């Protein structure tokens, strides 16, 4: 009887852990990691859904200061080398918007944000 009880408790704990992992996965689905490298964005095209909140995790993987700037969406974040910034965006207007690093646009550090 003791073994059955322990087995049932283990099953409950494993099931709860799996449910917690599913909840975390659902949250992570609304996160996009963007690497800012010297002198590129990865990915260089980011697709967002209109009227949905998405967390952008901006990671500077380079040795230079960079910005993640989308002027038409009023986004302008500086990310220092080796640092990470998390921003919450909820675009309302469908369209394609220019993404730049203000410091390195001339070197080709550009991309786009597509809002569907």
N, C-alpha and C positions, 0 to 999 in steps of 0.2 A: 504494500500500500504506500509505503514511504517513497519508493522509486516512482510510482505513478504520480504522486503529488509533486515531486521534484521535476518530473518530465513536463507536467502541466504548467508549472511555474516557468520553466525554461521556455516553453512554447509561447507563453504570454509575453515574456520579456523580448523574445526574438521578434514576435509579431509587432509589438509596439515600436521596436527599433526600426523595423522595415517601414512602418507607417511614418515615422519621423523622417526617415531618409526620403520617402516619396514627397513629403511636404517640403523638405529642403530643396529637392530637385525642381519642384514647381516654382519656388522662389528664384532659383538660379536660372530658370528659363528666361526670366526678364532681366538678366544681366548680360552685358556684352563686354568682353575684355578687349581693350584697344591698346596695342603696344605703340609707343612713340619711340622710334629709333632715330639714329642719325642718318638720314633725313627722310624718313618715311613713316607712314601710318600703317599698321597691320591689324586689321584689314584696312584698306584705303577706301572701301565703300561699306557704309553702315546702313542697314535698313531698320527703320523703326515703324511702329504702328501708331497711327494718329489716335489721339485720345487715350493712349495707354502709357503708363509710367514704366520707364526702363531705367535701370541703373547702368551707367557707363563706368567701367573700371579702367581708368587711364593709368597705364604703367609706363614710366619713362625708363626704357632699357638702354638708352644712350648715355653719352658723357656730356651732352649739351643740355641747357635749359630748353624746354619746348612749351608751346601752347597748343591747346585744343580749342580752336576758334571756329565757330559757325555764327557769323554776324547776324544773319537773317533769323536765327533762332535765339539770339541773345545769349549765346554760350561763349565764354572766354575764360579758360582755366589754364593757369601756368602749372607745369609739373616739373619739378627739379630732378636732376639725374638720380636714378635709383629709388625714386619716390613713386607713390601711387596716390591718386585722387579718385574719389567716388562721387559721381554727380547723378542726380535724379533728373530725368528729362521727360516731359509730357507734351510732345508737339501736337498742335491742333490742326495746322494747315498742311494738307497733302502737297508734296512737291519734292524737288531735288535741290539741295542746298550745298554751297561750297564749303568745304572743310579745309582749313589752313593752319599751319604753324606760323604765327606772325613773325617769328625770328628767322625762319628758314623757308619761306614760301618761294623765294628766288632760287633756292637749291632744289626745288621740286617737291617740297613737303606739303603736298596737297591731296585732297580726296573729296569724297562727297557723302552727304547724309541724305538718304532717300526716306521720305515719310509716305507710307501707303495708307 
